[in-house]
Amino acid sequence: MGLASYDVIESGSSWGVLHDGNVEGTYDTKEAAFEAAVAAASLAIRQGHEVRVSAPSRAAGNKTALGAATN
């Protein structure tokens, strides 16, 4: 089994999850994108993959903890 990597990234004015070279989903907050990434990672674990999930600090996006206009 291989590595399943999920990276929460800024995608224009929203957030997405980078997986296998593609940005998947459009989310209003970094937290929502992270939750989607964790759900996908959970399925990958069940299939026997090594899993990595990453999310940027508040320095990304609009400089709020959740990446939305306000917390």
N, C-alpha and C positions, 0 to 999 in steps of 0.2 A: 504494500500500500504506500501511497505517496503522501506528500505534505499538502494539506488544505490550508491555504493562507487567506485571511479575510482582513482587509485594511480599510478602516473608515477614512474616507477622504472628502475634502471639500470639492463640490462639483457645481461650479457656477455659484448661484445664490442658495444652493441647497447642499445636501450631503448624499453620498453614495457609498457603496461597498465595492472595493476593488478585489476581484477574485478571478484567477486565471486570465489576467490581462484585460478583463472587461469590467466596466463600472456598472454595477447592478443596483437598481432601485433609485428612487428619488425620495429623500426624507427631509422634513422641515428642520429636524434637530440632529445633532451628533448622537444624542442618546437613542433616538429612534433607529438610526442606522446601526448603532452598536447592538441594539437588541435584535435586529434582523440578522446581523453577522453571527451573533451567538447562537441563534436558532439554527442557522445553516451549519455552523460548526458542530452543534450537537448531533445533527444527522451524519456529518462526516466521521465523528468519533464512533458512532454505531457501525459504520462501514469499515472501521479499522484504520483510518487515516491518522497520521500525526496532524495536530491542529494548532494554528497560531492565529490570534485575533489581536489587532492593534487599533488604537484610536489616538488622535493627537490631543495635545494639551489645550488649554484655553487660548494659547497664542495663535491657534489656527482659527479660521472663520472670522467671526466678528468680535472675537476676544471675550466671549462669555463662556461659562463653564459648559453649557449644553449646546453652544453653537447657534442658538436662536437669537432673535433681536433682543430679547430680555430673558432672564431666568425665571 
